[in-house]
């Protein structure tokens, strides 16, 4: 991360790594019915250009239910990821997504102790409309070299 005028900003290397969040899968009565693990593997190319592999795993399975490739760009502390393509075997899950669709935006926020958190702003991909408030969903679980 670099310092600029006293405030911290996320350089391209900040984003590189594996991120996860677990959707608790509550049913209408508030009982956990299943869990879905969402993963993003983000890497950079050519400065501000980024790509990310998105996967979704249902109920603890090892095989992804959903797998897509996103491309995007970093602008300041924001990373906007757009749909690029679905991986082979997952085209049925990708119905309704077109190349270039904005899928989600990640925003790096730095607290008083400069410890970063990553807010998610859902676009076309994400939880039901009522749950789309900006908050921390994805947390970095691994660094890439």
N, C-alpha and C positions, 0 to 999 in steps of 0.2 A: 504494500500500500504506500502511497505517496502522500506527502503533506503539502498542501497548497493554501497559503493564506490563513493558516491556523485550523482549517477544517480538513478532515481526512476524506479522501476519495478512493474509490475502488479501481485499481489499475487492472489491466487484462488478466494478470496472473491470479488476482483475487478470486475470480470466478471458476478457475480450473479445478475440477474435482468431481466427486460423486456426492449427490444430495438425495435425501430420502424424506418421505413423510408417510405416516400410517393413518389412513382414514378409518376411523373406528367402526363404521358400518352399523349405526344404530337404526333400529326399525322404529315405527311410529309409537310403540309403547316405551321406547327408551332402552330397550334391551339390545345388547350387542349381538348382531346377527351374523356378521362376518367382518373381516378386516381386509383392506386392500393396501398394499404397499406400492407407493409411487416412487420411481427413481428417475433422476436426471443425471447423466454423465456429460459434463460440459468441458469443452476444450476450445482453444482459440487458434485462429489462423490469420495471417496477414494483419497484425495489429489489433484493430477493433472488431474484426469479424469473428463470430463464434458459431459453433455448432453444438448441438446437444442431442443425445439419444435419450428418448423418454420411454420408460417401460412401466407397465402396471401389472401387478401380481395379485391374484385373488386368493384369499384364504390360505396363505402360506405355501402355495405351489411354487415349484422351481421354474416353471415355464411361463413366460409372460403371456397375459391375456391380450395385451395391447402393446404395440411397439412402433414408434414413429421417430423420424429424424426431423429436427428443427434447425433452422439457420436464423441468424439474427446479427445484431450489432450492439455494441456497448456504447452508451452515451452518458458520460458522467458516471453517476452511481446506479444507472439503470441498464438492464439487459432485457431487450424485447426479443422474444423467440417466436418465430413464424413457422408454420407448417411447411415442410419441404416434401416429405414422402412417407408412406407406410412401408414397413418391412414386409417381405414376402410372407404370405400366410396370414397376414393381419388386415387384409384389405376390407373385409366385411366390417371390422371394427372402425374403419376409417371413413365409412360412408358419411358424407356431409362435410368432410374437411377437404379444402382445396389448397393447392400450393400458394403460399403467401398469406394464408389466413393467420392473423395474430392469435397465438395460442395462450401465452401468458407473459407477464413482465415480472422480473425480479428486481428488487430495489434494495441496495445495501444501505443500512442505517447504522450509524456509529453512536453509541451511548457515551455518556460522560467519561467513562473509563476507556473509550475508544474500542471497546469490544464490539465487533460487528454482528448484526443480525440481518437476515435476508427476508424482506417482506415479499409476499406473492400477491400480485394483482392479476386475477384470472380474467381471461378474455374468452375465447371460444372453448378452451379446455378448462374443466374445473368442476367444482361442486355445484349443486343447485343454486339458482339465483340468490336465494335468501342467505347463502353462506359465502358470498363473494366479497366480503369486506377484506381490505388489505390487512393481512396479519402474517405472522411467521407460520409457514407450512413446511417448507423444505429446510432441512438442516444438513450442513456438510458433514459427511461421515467418512470421507477419504480424500486425500490429496493425490494428484497425479503429478508426475515429473515430466 
